[in-house]
Amino acid sequence: MKEENHKEDGLSDQSFALIALTRHGCRLALEIYQKKLPNYIPVDLYFPEKFKKDFAENKLPRYYSGKLKDLLQNLLPRCQGIIAIVSLGALVRIIAPMITNKQGDPAIVVVDEKGEYVISVLSGHLGGANDLARNLAENIGARPVITTASDVRDTIAVDLLGKAFGWTIDSFDHITQISAAVVNEEPVAILQESGETGWWPSQKLLPDNIKLYKKIDDLLNSTAEYIIIISHRLFQKLENYNFFISRKSVFFRPRVIGIGLGCNRNTPETEIENVVFDTLEDLQLSSKSILGIATIDLKKNEPGLVSFCNKWSYPLFVYSAEELNSAGAENMSEIVFKHTGAYAVSEPAAKILVKNERLLIRKKISGNVTISVGILEN
């Protein structure tokens, strides 16, 4: 890693730390660093100060003085992951007071000094420690040690469901209980209304305790206490919402809602935000399921629109007037064409983004904003 990528204090946000404690551990760490790291990992290398003379000719390591505990206290809140060549027991004793929760803790793996085992220690699923352990073990010819029940039993890892597709989880309140139900082979119902279907290998049957439903009416006959819902819809105003709150449920939000947007010049970010979120609330759709915002390329640098997308991490898709005109629209305007070269903006932009001619809202004008809403076609 180039020197300029490091902070002045020697720590790099969102990188991985490869830490050694002994002389033999440092040699193994250097070998791993130079040749055998998974290619997706940006790594900072840390050796104890007392071994600086042993590796004087090598400019890669950063040296730490004092206790390993002090280094880890700095690294844990800032690193995406930690690879530690130390004893498992020693590391566990050190990091125990520093652990917060599975949503915030970094991935941590331990490698023994001989490089025979790579152990997933912390954040195996959400943090990616299990995958890191597998990949690193394969690279160095070691054996990965994974103890997560869902991995061992080859069943659904609930907290990883849809992660590869960018799905988000509404609430983690019942994740642990539902995960336990899955591995304990208790009945679990899954309702999937939208989103990618490849979250379970097509060649494998679902475990016997898990049943998949495509419609709410069918699910209502289930006696399962644990329910996984994969949907872009809000359920609070449904007549049968009590069914869901009476069970232990978790909502996953697939990215399927496409927002087509047109706006006047210098429309404030807050106005755009209010129109988008109020519209979704009226439609009873989750803003966490937004796939992106689509508009004409003339608006790609519109300050309020760009700021809104950046604030909520929504991708901004832009299309030329020719692309928008080719997509067509029911609501066309000569005035819009005069100023943009397109007969409509929000409606065709939404149709292109979701690859769907049918929109939930074709055109709604609110103040300086025109909005269209569609659902991604599977």
N, C-alpha and C positions, 0 to 999 in steps of 0.2 A: 504494500500500500504506500502511495506517495506521501511524503512528509506533510505536504500542504493540506492533506485531508484531515489532519489531526487538529483538535483544539489545542490551545496554548497549554492547557493543564495535562495534555497527554491522553485525554479521553475523547473518543469519537462517538457521537450520538448515533444510535440505531445500527451500529456495527456489532460484530461478534468479538468476544475476547477469548483468546487462547492463553491459558494461564498454567505455568508450571511452578512447582515448589522445590523440587530437588534437582541436583545436577543431571541425573539420568532423565528425569522428567523434562528438563530443558532440551536435552538432545532429541528426545522423541518429539517434543513440541516443534522444534525447528524443522525436523524431517516432515512432520505433518503440514506445517505451514508452507514449506517450499514446494511440496509435491502432491499432497494427498487430501487437500480440503475439497469438499463439494464445491462445484464452481459457482454456486449462487451465494457464497458466503464472503462478505468483506470482513477481514479479520485484523484485529490489533493483537500483538504478541507481547506478553508480559513475563519477565523473568525477575527473580530476586536480585537485588543490588549486589549481593555478595558473590554472584557468579559473573559479574561484568568482565573480569579479566579472562575468564574461560572462553568468552565469545567476543573478544575485543575486535576481531577482524570482521565480525558480522554486524551490519547496521540495521538489521530488521527488528531485534527486540527493543522493547521499552522496559526500563528497570524500575522496580518499586522497592522502596525501603520500608521498614516497619513490618507490621503484621499483615498477613493475607486478609484478615478480617477487615482492616481499614481499606484495602484495595477493593474488596467486594462491596463494601458499603457505598463506595463511589460508583462502581460499575453496575450494580443491579438495577438502579432506577433508570439507567441510561442506555444499557445494552439490549439488543434484540435477543442475544443468546450468549451463553458462556460455556466454553469447553475447558474443563479443569482436569489437569493431570495430577490428581491428589487422591488420597484415600477417601472412599465414599463416606465413612463415618465422620472423618474430620470436617469434610465439607458440609455435611448435614448439620453438625453442631454449630458451625459458623453461620450458615445462612438461615437457620430456623427463626431467629428473631426478625429477620429482614423480609420474610415472605408476607405478601399482602393478600392477593386473591388470584384466581386462575385467569381472570381477564387482564391483569396487569403484570404478572410475574414473567420474567424472561425464560426462554428455554435454557435448561441447564443439563449438560451431560458430563459424565466422569469417564476418564480413560485411565486404565491402570498403567504403571510404569513400563510394563513389557509390551503394551499395545495389544493385549489379547482380548480385552473386553471394552465395549463402549456402552455405558449404562445411562439410560434415560432417567433423570432424577426429578425434574420439575417442569411443569407445563408441557406434558407429553403431547396433548392434543392441540389446544388453542395456541400455545407458544411454539409448537413444532418440534419439541425435543425428540419425540419418537422418530420422526422422519430424519432429523439430524443424526440421531444415533445409528439408524439403519444405513444412511448414505456414507457416514464417516467410517463405520465398521467395514462396509464393502470396500472402501478406498484403501484401508490400511490392512485388510485381511484379518480383521478381528470379528468377534462374535457380538452382535447387538443384544443387549439385555432390555427387554420391554416387558413391563409388568402390568400395563393398563389392561383391565379385564376385557374390554371390548376388543382389543387387539389380540389378546391371547385366545379368546373364544371365537374370533372371526365373525363378530356381529356388528351391528350399527354403532358407530361412535357418535352419540347424539350431539355432543358439543361441536363436532366437525361437520355435521350434516350441511351439505351445500356450500361449504367454505370455498371449495375450488371454483364455484360459480359466482362468488361474491354475495351469497345470501347473508343476511344479518339476522340476529336474534333479538326479538322484542324485549325479553326479560329473562334473566338467568334464575329466577326464583325457584323453578321446579326442575332445572336441568339435572341436578344431582340425583333427585328421586327418580326421574324418568330414566336416566342412565342406569341406575341400579335396577330398575324394573326390566330393562332390556337384557342385561347380563344375567339377571336372576330368573329369566324366562317367564316373567309375569306378562299377562296380556297387555299389549300396547297397540293403540290404533293410530294410524297415520292418515290424515286427510290432506290430499294434494290437489289444489285447485289451479295452480299455475306453476311456472318455473320448469327448469330442466329436470328430466326424468332419469338422467344417468347417475344419480347419487348412489345407486346400488347396481353392481355389475349385472348386466342383462342375462348372462349365462348362469347366474346363481339364483336359487330360490331364496325368498325372504325367510328368516327364521320362523319357525312355527308359531311363536308367541306374538308375532307382529303381523297385523293385517292392514292392507292399504285400501283406502276408500277414495273415490273421486267426487262423490256428492255428499253434501251434508245430510240429506234425507236418509241415505244409507247408513251413515255414521251414527245417527241417532238411535239405531237399534243395537249398537255395541254396548257391552257391559264393561268395557275396559275402563279402568280408573285413570290410566295414563294416556294422554293424547298429544300427538305432534301435529301441528297445523302448518302446512306450507301454502301460503296464500298472500296475495296482495291486498286483500280486503280487510277492512275493520269489521269486527263482529259485534261490537257493543250494542248496536241498535237492532240486531236481529231478534226476532221473536223467540228463538230458541237459544239465546245467549246464555241463559242460566245453565243449560246443559254443560257448557264449557267451563264456567266458573265453579261448577259443582265437582269438576274433575281436576286433576293436576295436568295443566296444559302448558305448552310452550309454542309460540308462534315464530315461524321462520319466514323471512321476507325475501322472496326472489326478486331480482331486478327485471321487472317486466313492464313498468309504466313509462310510456313515452310522452313527454310534454312538448308539444309544438308551441312556439312562443313568438309573437311579434310585439314590438313596443315602439313608442315614439322616442325620439332622440332625448337623451338625458333623463330618462325615466328613473326615479330613485330605486335603489336596491330594495328598500322596504316595501315599496308598492308592488314590485314584482313578487317578492316573497309572500306578501299577504294574498295576492291573487292566486298564486300557485297553491298555497296551503289551504286557503279557504275553499278553493275548487275541489281539492282532494277530500276535504272534510265533508263537503256536500255530497260527494260521490261515495263516501265511506271507503276511501282507499288510503293505504299507508304510504306516507312520504318516504319511508325506508325502502319502498319497492321501486323508487324512481330509477329508471335505466339511464336517463339523460335528458337534457334540454336541447331541443332542435330549433334552428332558426335559419334565416338567410345569411349568406356569407357577409353581406354588408354590415351585419350586426356583430361580427366576431369580436370586435373591440369595444362594444357598447359598455361603458363603465359600470352601470348598475347591473346589467345582465351578467357580466364577467364576475363582478363582486359577489353576486348571489350564488353563482355556480361554485366559485372558490370557497365561499363560506360553508356550503353544505357538501362539498366534494362531489358535485354532480358534473359528469362530463358534458361539455358543450359541443354539439354536432352542428356543423354549418353546411348548407347546400346552396348551390348556385341558382340563379333565377331560372335557368334552363331546366335544371333538375326538378325544381318545384313545379314549373309549368307542365313538365312531362308527367308528374304524379297526379295532376289534376285536383280540382276542388269543386264542391257544390256551391261554395260561397266565394265568388270571384269579384274583384273590384278594379275598375279602370283607374281609380285614384291610386291604389296601391301599385298598379302596374306603372303608372306615370312616374312614381318616385323610386321604384325598386327594380322594375323590369319583370316582376313576377305578379301574376294575377291574384295570388294569395300566398301567405307565408305560413301561418301556424298550422292550418289544416294539412297541406301537402307535406310539411316538415314532419308532422307527427306520423303521417301515413308511411313515409319513407323510413323513419326511425323504427317503428314497430313492425314494419313489413305486413301491414294489415290495412285493408280498405275500410274496415268497419271501425269507427271511432266512438268512444263513449260521449265525447263532446266534439262536434265538428268545428264550432266557432263560438266563442263567448268573448264579448268585449266588456272590459271593466276598466274605466278610466283610460289610462295610457297603454293598457296591456290587452293584447288579444291572445287567447289561450285555446288550445285543442288538446284532447287527451285520448290516448289509445293504449291498448294492451298488446304486448309482443306476441306474435303468433308463433306457436310452437312448430 
